[in-house]
């Protein structure tokens, strides 16, 4: 049973524009969420996180929004750069289940010139 | 070290053979996690350690999989009698507070 879903397997965006990646979850016990970026043949790299007590967290070009009532989070990348081309994974963790993250299937982002 | 190290990078085993994977967490990190990624799909949590103690092993197929984190040694994940379905990339991650830092993975191919 997949509790974290990334329904868009791929996204193509022009350099300089905004990339919006979406993630939905079904488990209301999730209280901490992360986004990872992954290049081929490398491990995922932590990008940004958000706790369920917040609805927004910003770090440079990356902003994560959390809508708890809709069980939805999104990652905005502004402006998109060629180096952002990678697979992005959304991950979530239950309260009292520290360290055991559930991952989505990933979204492949391609930033075109 | 400042990065999670995993060895070997690639491992090929015949069905039924044993496979052993190693992970050296970032120095100072108390928590180690193992994940399995099959065919570029989502990561499946296997097991986590707090220092040398098992923290959460709810994802482990216990019949053939085992893992250890002993003091002053790399952590290890061992698969006895590998099956074709064990072919995957196995990622190790370490953590001290919240965010997990991943190693580059070990690609296991079972033939």
Interface residues (C-beta under 8 A of the other chain):
Chain A: X2 X4 X32 X34 X36 X41 X42 X43 X44 X45 X46 X49 X87 X89 X91 X97 X98 X99 X100 X101 X102 X103 X104 X105 X106
Chain B: X4 X6 X31 X33 X35 X40 X41 X42 X43 X45 X48 X55 X56 X58 X59 X91 X93 X95 X98 X99 X100 X101 X102 X103 X104 X105
